[in-house]
Amino acid sequence: MKGELFLTQDGSSSLRHSLLGDSYHSEGGAVSESLHVYIDAGFNSLDKNHISIFEMGFGTGLNCALTLFQAIRNSVSVDYHSVELYPIDQEVVRELNYFKGDARQRELFETLHRVGWNNQQNIVPGFTLTKYHNSLENVELNRQFDLIYFDAFAYDTQPELWSVDIFRRIASATVTRGVLVTYSSKGVVKQALRDAGFEVKRLAGACGKHHMLRAVKL
């Protein structure tokens, strides 16, 4: 998948999906949004030495890379799993401008895209990555996760991925008191999460959005 490359308002790259027509990140700032929603409200909220993460939508790899670098800084080991139906081309990866001011981080970012699919890969000591080339509906969630990054395309683009049935599948693969974070704060999403067994809280959103959601598995 090639997609249409563009710059967001914080100067970081994003893509517009060539089939779905939706953006991978907020036009207000790709890196800013990922840091706010997934790192600050998600990863940094867990007081654990080892975190198991499931991400809906590997996409540009930005959330995974930011998690990797934060895990290294905090000396946290991470078992990271991510599903992606439309992997982006390596040519597109090279055009994304993430981490180009740091040679080591840039190399690790590109490594996340180069490693194979459907097998656990050791990225650095203490950080493993398993990417599934599959849809969320069909991927097997046969383990328990501490943290869910729910970064599907917008509800208006793919409403089927924001359903009660999907969130029930996610809930069954989440530890008690495990956390789910997402940029969306739509009322139907909040209700679907509640119906699936999550306690839902609205937090301040990223990049001009009023709210995001942080949900805890009951």
Secondary structure, DSSP 8 states (H G I E B T S, - for coil): ---EEEE-TTS-EEEE-TTT--BSS-TT-HHHHHIIIIIITTGGG---SEEEEEEE--TTSHHHHHHHHHHHHHT-EEEEEEE-SS---HHHHHH--TTTT-HHHHHHHHHHHHS-SSS-EEEETTEEEEEE-S-TTTS---S-EEEEEE--S-TTT-GGGGSHHHHHHHHHTEEEEEEEEES---HHHHHHHHHTTEEEEEEE-STT-SEEEEEEE-
